[in-house]
Amino acid sequence: MNVIGNNISALSAFGTQMSVTSNNIANVNTDGFKRSRTVLEEGQNSSVTPRVEKINTPGPLVQESSETGEMRELSNVDLAQEITSTIPTQRGYEANLKMVQTKDEMLGKVIDMKA
């Protein structure tokens, strides 16, 4: 049963990763927004633990007005990078979900054989 727990922890971690990416995409046009990223780490008993960290690199600077010369910082989110990062996240989620489904089917067949 530990295998199912590991797959469920991975599903949760991939969900967190997708939420962080979604938040970054939603704030791509928010001035001064700093993107976050999710690092997946091995936890206890080979479970998957997400660690979210803020990326404090500066965003591009644009001139607010030509009269005052004021500059404003845009978001440091790279939309192309965020969107492409959703592909392996989705595939990882699907693979772990398939493992849980397969384990469930196998247990069902074992129970049917015992009955």
mmCIF file of the C-alpha atoms, coordinates in Angstrom:
data_MODEL
# 
_entry.id   MODEL 
# 
loop_
_atom_site.group_PDB 
_atom_site.id 
_atom_site.type_symbol 
_atom_site.label_atom_id 
_atom_site.label_alt_id 
_atom_site.label_comp_id 
_atom_site.label_asym_id 
_atom_site.label_entity_id 
_atom_site.label_seq_id 
_atom_site.pdbx_PDB_ins_code 
_atom_site.Cartn_x 
_atom_site.Cartn_y 
_atom_site.Cartn_z 
_atom_site.occupancy 
_atom_site.B_iso_or_equiv 
_atom_site.pdbx_formal_charge 
_atom_site.auth_seq_id 
_atom_site.auth_comp_id 
_atom_site.auth_asym_id 
_atom_site.auth_atom_id 
_atom_site.pdbx_PDB_model_num 
ATOM 1   C CA . MET A 1 1   ? 0.000   0.000   0.000   1.00 0.00 ? 1   MET A CA 1 
ATOM 2   C CA . ASN A 1 2   ? 3.026   2.268   0.360   1.00 0.00 ? 2   ASN A CA 1 
ATOM 3   C CA . VAL A 1 3   ? 3.216   2.481   -3.441  1.00 0.00 ? 3   VAL A CA 1 
ATOM 4   C CA . ILE A 1 4   ? -0.233  4.050   -3.624  1.00 0.00 ? 4   ILE A CA 1 
ATOM 5   C CA . GLY A 1 5   ? 0.733   6.540   -0.933  1.00 0.00 ? 5   GLY A CA 1 
ATOM 6   C CA . ASN A 1 6   ? 3.807   7.514   -2.939  1.00 0.00 ? 6   ASN A CA 1 
ATOM 7   C CA . ASN A 1 7   ? 1.736   7.971   -6.077  1.00 0.00 ? 7   ASN A CA 1 
ATOM 8   C CA . ILE A 1 8   ? -0.824  10.049  -4.210  1.00 0.00 ? 8   ILE A CA 1 
ATOM 9   C CA . SER A 1 9   ? 1.932   12.257  -2.780  1.00 0.00 ? 9   SER A CA 1 
ATOM 10  C CA . ALA A 1 10  ? 3.265   12.692  -6.325  1.00 0.00 ? 10  ALA A CA 1 
ATOM 11  C CA . LEU A 1 11  ? -0.220  13.624  -7.573  1.00 0.00 ? 11  LEU A CA 1 
ATOM 12  C CA . SER A 1 12  ? -0.460  16.231  -4.839  1.00 0.00 ? 12  SER A CA 1 
ATOM 13  C CA . ALA A 1 13  ? 3.023   17.562  -5.638  1.00 0.00 ? 13  ALA A CA 1 
ATOM 14  C CA . PHE A 1 14  ? 2.226   17.843  -9.361  1.00 0.00 ? 14  PHE A CA 1 
ATOM 15  C CA . GLY A 1 15  ? -1.004  19.634  -8.427  1.00 0.00 ? 15  GLY A CA 1 
ATOM 16  C CA . THR A 1 16  ? 1.003   22.129  -6.385  1.00 0.00 ? 16  THR A CA 1 
ATOM 17  C CA . GLN A 1 17  ? 3.425   22.558  -9.276  1.00 0.00 ? 17  GLN A CA 1 
ATOM 18  C CA . MET A 1 18  ? 0.578   23.277  -11.701 1.00 0.00 ? 18  MET A CA 1 
ATOM 19  C CA . SER A 1 19  ? -0.984  25.753  -9.246  1.00 0.00 ? 19  SER A CA 1 
ATOM 20  C CA . VAL A 1 20  ? 2.290   27.665  -8.938  1.00 0.00 ? 20  VAL A CA 1 
ATOM 21  C CA . THR A 1 21  ? 2.683   27.759  -12.725 1.00 0.00 ? 21  THR A CA 1 
ATOM 22  C CA . SER A 1 22  ? -0.925  28.917  -13.116 1.00 0.00 ? 22  SER A CA 1 
ATOM 23  C CA . ASN A 1 23  ? -0.333  31.717  -10.614 1.00 0.00 ? 23  ASN A CA 1 
ATOM 24  C CA . ASN A 1 24  ? 2.771   32.804  -12.522 1.00 0.00 ? 24  ASN A CA 1 
ATOM 25  C CA . ILE A 1 25  ? 0.853   32.859  -15.807 1.00 0.00 ? 25  ILE A CA 1 
ATOM 26  C CA . ALA A 1 26  ? -2.031  34.790  -14.218 1.00 0.00 ? 26  ALA A CA 1 
ATOM 27  C CA . ASN A 1 27  ? 0.417   37.465  -13.016 1.00 0.00 ? 27  ASN A CA 1 
ATOM 28  C CA . VAL A 1 28  ? 2.535   37.776  -16.160 1.00 0.00 ? 28  VAL A CA 1 
ATOM 29  C CA . ASN A 1 29  ? 1.305   41.373  -16.611 1.00 0.00 ? 29  ASN A CA 1 
ATOM 30  C CA . THR A 1 30  ? 1.459   42.385  -12.940 1.00 0.00 ? 30  THR A CA 1 
ATOM 31  C CA . ASP A 1 31  ? 4.172   44.998  -12.428 1.00 0.00 ? 31  ASP A CA 1 
ATOM 32  C CA . GLY A 1 32  ? 6.868   43.884  -10.001 1.00 0.00 ? 32  GLY A CA 1 
ATOM 33  C CA . PHE A 1 33  ? 5.504   40.334  -9.650  1.00 0.00 ? 33  PHE A CA 1 
ATOM 34  C CA . LYS A 1 34  ? 8.188   37.750  -8.846  1.00 0.00 ? 34  LYS A CA 1 
ATOM 35  C CA . ARG A 1 35  ? 7.601   34.284  -10.222 1.00 0.00 ? 35  ARG A CA 1 
ATOM 36  C CA . SER A 1 36  ? 7.782   31.139  -8.113  1.00 0.00 ? 36  SER A CA 1 
ATOM 37  C CA . ARG A 1 37  ? 8.874   27.635  -8.975  1.00 0.00 ? 37  ARG A CA 1 
ATOM 38  C CA . THR A 1 38  ? 8.198   24.254  -7.466  1.00 0.00 ? 38  THR A CA 1 
ATOM 39  C CA . VAL A 1 39  ? 11.020  21.854  -6.737  1.00 0.00 ? 39  VAL A CA 1 
ATOM 40  C CA . LEU A 1 40  ? 9.968   18.246  -6.259  1.00 0.00 ? 40  LEU A CA 1 
ATOM 41  C CA . GLU A 1 41  ? 11.986  16.452  -3.591  1.00 0.00 ? 41  GLU A CA 1 
ATOM 42  C CA . GLU A 1 42  ? 12.047  12.971  -2.156  1.00 0.00 ? 42  GLU A CA 1 
ATOM 43  C CA . GLY A 1 43  ? 10.348  12.879  1.236   1.00 0.00 ? 43  GLY A CA 1 
ATOM 44  C CA . GLN A 1 44  ? 9.986   10.173  3.850   1.00 0.00 ? 44  GLN A CA 1 
ATOM 45  C CA . ASN A 1 45  ? 9.487   6.622   2.552   1.00 0.00 ? 45  ASN A CA 1 
ATOM 46  C CA . SER A 1 46  ? 10.150  7.740   -1.048  1.00 0.00 ? 46  SER A CA 1 
ATOM 47  C CA . SER A 1 47  ? 7.164   10.079  -1.113  1.00 0.00 ? 47  SER A CA 1 
ATOM 48  C CA . VAL A 1 48  ? 7.244   13.264  -3.198  1.00 0.00 ? 48  VAL A CA 1 
ATOM 49  C CA . THR A 1 49  ? 7.341   16.627  -1.444  1.00 0.00 ? 49  THR A CA 1 
ATOM 50  C CA . PRO A 1 50  ? 6.906   19.957  -3.250  1.00 0.00 ? 50  PRO A CA 1 
ATOM 51  C CA . ARG A 1 51  ? 9.003   22.950  -2.188  1.00 0.00 ? 51  ARG A CA 1 
ATOM 52  C CA . VAL A 1 52  ? 7.897   26.320  -3.563  1.00 0.00 ? 52  VAL A CA 1 
ATOM 53  C CA . GLU A 1 53  ? 10.527  29.022  -3.872  1.00 0.00 ? 53  GLU A CA 1 
ATOM 54  C CA . LYS A 1 54  ? 10.284  32.601  -5.078  1.00 0.00 ? 54  LYS A CA 1 
ATOM 55  C CA . ILE A 1 55  ? 12.629  33.667  -7.877  1.00 0.00 ? 55  ILE A CA 1 
ATOM 56  C CA . ASN A 1 56  ? 13.774  37.194  -7.030  1.00 0.00 ? 56  ASN A CA 1 
ATOM 57  C CA . THR A 1 57  ? 15.473  38.065  -10.307 1.00 0.00 ? 57  THR A CA 1 
ATOM 58  C CA . PRO A 1 58  ? 14.500  41.515  -11.547 1.00 0.00 ? 58  PRO A CA 1 
ATOM 59  C CA . GLY A 1 59  ? 11.937  41.877  -14.291 1.00 0.00 ? 59  GLY A CA 1 
ATOM 60  C CA . PRO A 1 60  ? 12.514  44.086  -17.319 1.00 0.00 ? 60  PRO A CA 1 
ATOM 61  C CA . LEU A 1 61  ? 12.490  47.829  -16.724 1.00 0.00 ? 61  LEU A CA 1 
ATOM 62  C CA . VAL A 1 62  ? 10.408  50.134  -18.903 1.00 0.00 ? 62  VAL A CA 1 
ATOM 63  C CA . GLN A 1 63  ? 10.278  53.891  -18.905 1.00 0.00 ? 63  GLN A CA 1 
ATOM 64  C CA . GLU A 1 64  ? 7.044   55.082  -17.282 1.00 0.00 ? 64  GLU A CA 1 
ATOM 65  C CA . SER A 1 65  ? 7.003   58.478  -18.965 1.00 0.00 ? 65  SER A CA 1 
ATOM 66  C CA . SER A 1 66  ? 9.454   60.342  -21.139 1.00 0.00 ? 66  SER A CA 1 
ATOM 67  C CA . GLU A 1 67  ? 8.947   63.537  -19.129 1.00 0.00 ? 67  GLU A CA 1 
ATOM 68  C CA . THR A 1 68  ? 9.932   62.291  -15.686 1.00 0.00 ? 68  THR A CA 1 
ATOM 69  C CA . GLY A 1 69  ? 12.186  59.438  -16.742 1.00 0.00 ? 69  GLY A CA 1 
ATOM 70  C CA . GLU A 1 70  ? 10.591  57.151  -14.138 1.00 0.00 ? 70  GLU A CA 1 
ATOM 71  C CA . MET A 1 71  ? 11.184  53.458  -14.638 1.00 0.00 ? 71  MET A CA 1 
ATOM 72  C CA . ARG A 1 72  ? 8.892   50.638  -13.614 1.00 0.00 ? 72  ARG A CA 1 
ATOM 73  C CA . GLU A 1 73  ? 9.732   46.976  -13.211 1.00 0.00 ? 73  GLU A CA 1 
ATOM 74  C CA . LEU A 1 74  ? 7.608   44.440  -15.021 1.00 0.00 ? 74  LEU A CA 1 
ATOM 75  C CA . SER A 1 75  ? 7.013   40.853  -13.951 1.00 0.00 ? 75  SER A CA 1 
ATOM 76  C CA . ASN A 1 76  ? 9.936   38.440  -14.239 1.00 0.00 ? 76  ASN A CA 1 
ATOM 77  C CA . VAL A 1 77  ? 7.639   35.724  -15.636 1.00 0.00 ? 77  VAL A CA 1 
ATOM 78  C CA . ASP A 1 78  ? 8.620   34.248  -19.013 1.00 0.00 ? 78  ASP A CA 1 
ATOM 79  C CA . LEU A 1 79  ? 5.298   33.136  -20.479 1.00 0.00 ? 79  LEU A CA 1 
ATOM 80  C CA . ALA A 1 80  ? 6.856   30.696  -22.979 1.00 0.00 ? 80  ALA A CA 1 
ATOM 81  C CA . GLN A 1 81  ? 8.843   28.991  -20.219 1.00 0.00 ? 81  GLN A CA 1 
ATOM 82  C CA . GLU A 1 82  ? 5.796   28.735  -17.948 1.00 0.00 ? 82  GLU A CA 1 
ATOM 83  C CA . ILE A 1 83  ? 3.549   27.243  -20.617 1.00 0.00 ? 83  ILE A CA 1 
ATOM 84  C CA . THR A 1 84  ? 6.108   24.673  -21.752 1.00 0.00 ? 84  THR A CA 1 
ATOM 85  C CA . SER A 1 85  ? 6.743   23.647  -18.131 1.00 0.00 ? 85  SER A CA 1 
ATOM 86  C CA . THR A 1 86  ? 3.126   22.499  -17.885 1.00 0.00 ? 86  THR A CA 1 
ATOM 87  C CA . ILE A 1 87  ? 3.783   19.627  -20.324 1.00 0.00 ? 87  ILE A CA 1 
ATOM 88  C CA . PRO A 1 88  ? 6.067   17.486  -18.094 1.00 0.00 ? 88  PRO A CA 1 
ATOM 89  C CA . THR A 1 89  ? 3.906   18.375  -15.087 1.00 0.00 ? 89  THR A CA 1 
ATOM 90  C CA . GLN A 1 90  ? 0.815   17.092  -16.874 1.00 0.00 ? 90  GLN A CA 1 
ATOM 91  C CA . ARG A 1 91  ? 2.585   13.931  -18.045 1.00 0.00 ? 91  ARG A CA 1 
ATOM 92  C CA . GLY A 1 92  ? 3.896   13.220  -14.535 1.00 0.00 ? 92  GLY A CA 1 
ATOM 93  C CA . TYR A 1 93  ? 0.399   13.652  -13.131 1.00 0.00 ? 93  TYR A CA 1 
ATOM 94  C CA . GLU A 1 94  ? -1.065  11.322  -15.765 1.00 0.00 ? 94  GLU A CA 1 
ATOM 95  C CA . ALA A 1 95  ? 1.597   8.647   -15.156 1.00 0.00 ? 95  ALA A CA 1 
ATOM 96  C CA . ASN A 1 96  ? 1.021   8.627   -11.395 1.00 0.00 ? 96  ASN A CA 1 
ATOM 97  C CA . LEU A 1 97  ? -2.741  8.582   -11.845 1.00 0.00 ? 97  LEU A CA 1 
ATOM 98  C CA . LYS A 1 98  ? -2.409  5.590   -14.184 1.00 0.00 ? 98  LYS A CA 1 
ATOM 99  C CA . MET A 1 99  ? -0.316  3.779   -11.550 1.00 0.00 ? 99  MET A CA 1 
ATOM 100 C CA . VAL A 1 100 ? -3.042  4.304   -8.930  1.00 0.00 ? 100 VAL A CA 1 
ATOM 101 C CA . GLN A 1 101 ? -5.704  3.079   -11.364 1.00 0.00 ? 101 GLN A CA 1 
ATOM 102 C CA . THR A 1 102 ? -3.652  -0.003  -12.286 1.00 0.00 ? 102 THR A CA 1 
ATOM 103 C CA . LYS A 1 103 ? -3.024  -0.856  -8.633  1.00 0.00 ? 103 LYS A CA 1 
ATOM 104 C CA . ASP A 1 104 ? -6.761  -0.500  -7.940  1.00 0.00 ? 104 ASP A CA 1 
ATOM 105 C CA . GLU A 1 105 ? -7.608  -2.845  -10.827 1.00 0.00 ? 105 GLU A CA 1 
ATOM 106 C CA . MET A 1 106 ? -5.033  -5.385  -9.632  1.00 0.00 ? 106 MET A CA 1 
ATOM 107 C CA . LEU A 1 107 ? -6.422  -5.354  -6.096  1.00 0.00 ? 107 LEU A CA 1 
ATOM 108 C CA . GLY A 1 108 ? -9.931  -5.799  -7.481  1.00 0.00 ? 108 GLY A CA 1 
ATOM 109 C CA . LYS A 1 109 ? -8.845  -8.863  -9.450  1.00 0.00 ? 109 LYS A CA 1 
ATOM 110 C CA . VAL A 1 110 ? -7.099  -10.370 -6.421  1.00 0.00 ? 110 VAL A CA 1 
ATOM 111 C CA . ILE A 1 111 ? -10.248 -9.888  -4.360  1.00 0.00 ? 111 ILE A CA 1 
ATOM 112 C CA . ASP A 1 112 ? -12.360 -11.467 -7.135  1.00 0.00 ? 112 ASP A CA 1 
ATOM 113 C CA . MET A 1 113 ? -9.995  -14.460 -7.233  1.00 0.00 ? 113 MET A CA 1 
ATOM 114 C CA . LYS A 1 114 ? -10.283 -14.945 -3.442  1.00 0.00 ? 114 LYS A CA 1 
ATOM 115 C CA . ALA A 1 115 ? -14.084 -14.821 -3.526  1.00 0.00 ? 115 ALA A CA 1 
# 
